[in-house]
Amino acid sequence: MEIEAKISAMGFTLPELPVVKTRRVRATRSGNLVFLAGHGPYKDGGYPFKGPVPEAITVEEAGRATRYNALALLATLKGTIGDLDQVTRILKVVAFVNAVPGFNRASEVANGCSELLMDLYGERGRHSRSAIAVAGLGLDICCETEMVVEVADSGTGR
């Protein structure tokens, strides 16, 4: 439980996400790969980081919000594999940033998520990444992030 201890030492907790009430799933496992669907900045039982960047929320605030995207992704990952220490590598992160037309700093916003993953996993957390500005996101959240992770054993998927 090394990774969860690091999360706690950083002053964070893994959120308890609401139940998915549709036919989609938050994670799909195939062998040693886990594909995580887009997760928003879930904090204190809701999505407090709203609106387009930088009109409704600053680049810096949105960057901090992406840390909560990472925590939500890790909460789902834990539910899928049981132990976050089983991660052998974060392979890919894709960040979507709700932004005004012409916004060209999506990569800066995505850094919050990437930095948290690197702080937790070190070199295992170094990943390839895409950061894309979009015209809007569900629930008017400021950012959404998806991730592909390699895990230690294949086990059965969800």
Secondary structure as GFF3:
##gff-version 3
##sequence-region A 1 158
A	DSSP	alpha_helix	2	9	.	.	.	ID=ss1
A	DSSP	beta_strand	27	30	.	.	.	ID=ss2
A	DSSP	beta_strand	33	39	.	.	.	ID=ss3
A	DSSP	alpha_helix	59	81	.	.	.	ID=ss4
A	DSSP	three_ten_helix	84	86	.	.	.	ID=ss5
A	DSSP	beta_strand	87	98	.	.	.	ID=ss6
A	DSSP	alpha_helix	106	121	.	.	.	ID=ss7
A	DSSP	three_ten_helix	122	125	.	.	.	ID=ss8
A	DSSP	beta_strand	128	134	.	.	.	ID=ss9
A	DSSP	three_ten_helix	138	140	.	.	.	ID=ss10
A	DSSP	beta_strand	143	151	.	.	.	ID=ss11
###
